[in-house]
Amino acid sequence: MQDDIIGALTQEVKEEVVENYLYERRLIETQINHVDDVAQHVAELEDRLYKCFARIYDLLSVPKYMNRFIKLIGVKAAPFESRFREDGDYRKGLQCIRVRGLTNRAKYKKLFRESYRRLFARNEAYKKAHEDFEEETKAVNRNVKKFENNYDLLTLLNFLKDTDLEFVEKKRWLGDNFTPAEMGSIEASLSFKPIRMEQFKLDPPPNLPEPKSIQKQLNDLAGCVYGQCGERIKTLVK
């Protein structure tokens, strides 16, 4: 009788461990799904940032002025340049900037400065979202590590074979024709893969100078562009 009591208590403890495991696993899965949702939001902010860069590139008209701009903002390579070269419809969804001035040259300079101001603001928003997202992925990875350290998955899988869990739940973990030879494969499939920022294919945000700190340089650059590409610029100024 004592053996029966001990066996029953042991079974109860094991079942509680399994229930805790399943509950905490669902929490981790919820966190991972949330990371995917956040990644989508950050990707949308990146797309808005790209459009702001694309507008600047379009306003600069020729490569030499584009290179001068890249040097001015202190980045090694032009962000999103290859995407811009292949995108003929970047203006879709981009808010129009209307400026006033006595001459087209004056209006273009205002347009160029305002375009950079908006670019800077978009970049700051994307940078914060990107940094927050990176911290969130690290936190989820820490939770995954802690979760896996707290549970011996191989022991739990062996125990699951002999439990009276609901059929659907048992099928989820073990499949229809589970054999001992498949244990390692199932264990690997149930393990969480660490989240890596690279998997979301998000460009790191550049560090851009404040608009006021380079206002004169932006003005001078806009003047040079207008001097060489005035006829084309007239079609962009509204």
C-alpha positions, 0 to 999 in steps of 0.5 A: 500500500505504501508503494502505491501511495508513493507511486501515486504521489510521484505520478502527481508530481510528474504530471504537475511538472508536465503541466507547468512545462506546457504552460510556460512553453505557451508563454514563450511561444506567445513572446516569440509571436509578439517578437514577430509582430514587433518586427513587422512594425519596425519593418514598416518604420524602415520602409518609411525611412527608406522613402525619405532617403529616396526623396533626398536621392531624387532631389540630388539628381546626380551621383556626385551630389549624392556622394557629397551628401553621404559624406556630409551626413557621415555615413560610409555608404548610401543607405538603401541606394540599391533599393532606390536604383530599382524602385520606380515608385518610391513616392507612393505613400510619401507625404508631399512637401509644399514650400513657398519662395520668391524663386524656384531656387529658394523653394528648392533650398527650402524643400531640400532642408525640409526633406532632410529634417523629415529624414532625420525625424524618421531616422530617430523614430526608426533608431529607437524602435530598432534598439527597443526591438533588439533589447526585446529579442535579447530578453526573449532569448534569456527567457528561452534559455532559462526555460530550457535550463529549468526543464529536462525535455528528454525526461519529460518526453519519456514521461509523456508516453505513459501519461493520460494527457488529452489525446490532442495534446499528446499527439502534438508532442509525440505524433501518431507513431512515436518510437524511442528511436525518434526521441532525439529528433522530437527533442530537437524539434521542440527546442526553441531556436534563438532569435537573431536580428539578422533573420528579420533583414532590417538595416541598422539605422545610421547616426545622422547629424542634427538638421541645424548643425549642417543647415549651411552645408545643406543650403550650399549643396542645394544651391550647387544642385540647382545650378546644374540641374535647375530645369529638372528641379523645377518639376520637383518644386511645388 
